[in-house]
Amino acid sequence: MRAARKVLAWEVRNLVRSRWVIGYGLLFGVLTDALFRFGGAGDRVVVSLLNLVLLAVPLVSAVFGTLYLYTAREFVELLLVQPVGRRPLFAGLYAGLVLPLAGAFLLGTGIPFLAHLGPAALVHGAAPLLLLTGVLLTLVFGAVAFVVAIRFEDRAKGLGAALLAWLAAAILYDGVVLLATVLFARWPLERPLLVLMALNPVDLGRVLVLVQIDAAALLGYTGAVFRRTLGGPWGTAAAAGLLLVWVAGPLALGWRGFRRKDF
């Protein structure tokens, strides 16, 4: 674990000083503050920010994470010839990627909420679920970046695969679900739609936040089914739990590839 902590400390120091990470946090800070200043209330700001979080957080985590891992390949090769095990190295690299990104998101989004609404805003209501969703999506797509970067040797192919994974989860998936509901409208679809929603972390993030807000029109068909079936605290716990499964799945695949890869 000492090796993992050293790798983590090294990577966190590098990424915290990165202009991209700083700009990422400032983007959320400026936009959140602007939404409050232009007449937004607590839940209205959350709803306005949600689409940005669902698009930007997976995109930045997947693309930046993939490029970060390709850049770190020589560093990984150097450490592997030292008495450093692959497990602590993998743990340090993953934590060193996702912690700065999650921290930048939390600070950029949370500070305006604190400034305009006070500490209670980060304890009650939908704002803490928005922050939780952003962090969990960072963990999910950070793990996806590991899968992609280990699977593809060529940087251009890896970057294309990361963009394709983001495009499929954030944009194309809802269109496929809508098409399926139209084609099979005569069949009972509640259970299949719950399964389809569980297969997309972005949909789970949307439901995790909106299930706490009276915004049924924004939930989408799958979200409306989820709210009707698992509304209230159980629905929140189920969505959060499924997102944690989404973290564990790609992370396990990434570790499997990292363990077997001949650097």
N, C-alpha and C positions, 0 to 999 in steps of 0.2 A: 504493500500500500504506500510505502514511502516513495517508490518510483512513480506511482500514479499521482500522488500529491505534487511531486516535483514537475511532472509533465503538465499537470493542470495549472500550477502556478505560472509556469513559463508561457503557456498558451493564453491564459487569461490576461497576463501583462501585455502580450503582443496585441490581442484583439481589443482590449480596452483602449489602447492608444490608436486603434485603426480609425481613419476618417470615415469609413463606411459605417462602422458600428455607431460612432458618435452622430453621424448624419441620420442614421436610422432612428435613434432615440429622439433627436431634435425634430424629425418629421412628425412623429406622433405627438410630441409636446406642443409644437406650434399649431397643428391642426386641432388638437383637443382644446387648447386655450382659445383658439378662434371660434370654435363651436359654442363655447360658453359665452364669449363676449358678444356674439351676434344673436343673443336671445335664446340660447338653448337651456333647457332644464336638465335635471339629472338623467331621467330615462330617455329623453329626446337625444341627448348627447350620446348615450350608450347605443341607441339604435342607429344614429348617424355614423358612429365609429365602427359599428359591427362589420359592415361590408368592407371597409378598409382593412380591418383586422383579418377577415376571412380571405382577402385577396393578397395583401402585402406580406403578412407574417409567413404563410407557407412559401410564397415566392422567394422572399429574402432568405429564409432558412434553407430552402433546397438549393438555390443557385449559389448564394454566398458560401454555404457549407460545402458544396461540391468543389468550387474553386479553391476554397481554403484547404481541402484535403489534397487536391492535386499539387498545390504549392508546398504543402508540408511533406510530400513524399520523400524528398531527400533527407529531411529531418527524421522521418520514421526509419528509413534505411540506416541512418547513422546510429540511432538508438538500438536498433535490433542487433547490431554487431557488438553492443555493450551488454553487460549482464542485466538486461531489462526484459522481463517477461512480456508476452504479447497481451495478456489480459490487463495488467495495470497500464500498459501503453494505450490500449484501446479505450479503457475507462478515462484516462487522462485526456486523450484527444477529444472524445465525445463531450465530456463535461467542459473542456476548454472551449469548445465551439458553442454549445447551447447556453451556457451560463451568461456570457457577455451579451448574447442576443436577447435572451429573456430579461436580463437586467436592464438593458437599454429600453426595451419595450415597457417594462414595469415603471421605470423612472419617467420616461417620456409621457406615458398615459396617466400614471398615478399622481404625479405632482400637480397637474392642473385640477384634478378632482379634489385633492387636498386643499389647494389654494382657493377654490371657488365654493366648495361644499363642506369642507372640514373633514376630520378623521372619520366621522360617522358614515361618510359616503363609501368608504372602503371596507365597511363592515356589513352594512345593510344594503338591500336593493340589488340591482342588476350589475352595478359597476364591479364588484369583486368577481362575479362570474365572467365578465368580459376580460378582466385581467387573467383569470384562471384559464380561459379559453386561449388567449394569446400565448401563455406559457406552454400549455399542453401542445398546441399546434407547432410551436418552436421545437419541442422535444420530438414530435412525430416526424416533421420534415427534416430536422437535423439528422435523425436516424436514416431517413430515406436518402439523404445526401451520402451517407456512408455506404449504403447498398450500391448506389450508382457509381461512386468514385472507385469502389473496389471491383465492381463488375466490368467497367470499361477502362481499358488502358489509355485510349485516346481521349484527350481533354475535350475536344469538340463534340465527340459522341456522348461523353458523360454529361456535358452541359446541355446538349439537346435532350437527353433522357430525363434530366432533372426538370427541364421546362415542360416536357411532355407529361411528366407525373403531376406537376402543378396544374397544367391546363386541364388534364382529365379530372382531377379532384375538385378544382375550384369552379370550372366553367362547364365542361362537357357533361359531367355526370348528371346534373339536374335535368339537362335536355333529354338524356337517355331515359331517366325515370319518368319524365312527363310523357314521352312517347310510349313507354310501356303502359302507363295508366290509360292512355287513349286506346291503345290496341286491345287491352284486356279489361275494358271498362265493365263488361258484363260479369266478370268473375269477382269473387270476394278477394280484395287486395290488401286488407289491413295488415295481416301478418307478413306477406311478401314485402310490403313497403317498409315495415319495420326492419326487416333483414337488409333491404337495400340501403336504408339510412345508416345502419350499423357498419356497412361496408365503405363508408365515406367519412373520414374524420372532419372534413369541412362542414358537412351537413350536421354532424354531431355537435360541432362547436356552435353552429347557428341555433340549434335547438336548445343547447345548454343555457344560452343567454335569453332567448326569446320566450322560453317556457315560463320565465319569471315576470314577463311584461305582458300587458294587455295589448298585444299586437298580433292577433291571430292571422291577419292578412299577410304578414311578413314571414310566417312560419313555412309557407309552402305546403304542398299536399302531404308530403311525408312528415313534416313537422306537426301538422294538424292531427294526423293519425297518432303520432307519438304523444302529443299532449292529451288527446282523448283517452289513450290507453294507459299512459304512465304519467299523468299530470302530478303536480305538487313535488314534494321533496323526493319521492321515489323516482320520479322522472329525472330530476337533477342528478341524483346519485347514479342512476343507470347511465346517463349520457357521459358523466365524468368517468365512470368505471370503464365504459367502452373506449373512451379516448386513451385511458391508461393502457388498455390492451393494444391499442394502435401504437403506442410508444414501444411496448415490449416486443411486438411482432417484428417490425423493421430493425429494431436494435439487435434482436437475436439473429436475424439474417445477416446484418452487417458484421456482427462478431464472428459468425460462421465463416463468412468470406475472408475476413481479416486473419483469422486463425489459419486458414488454408493457403492464403496467397503467398506466392514466392516473390518477395520484393527484390 
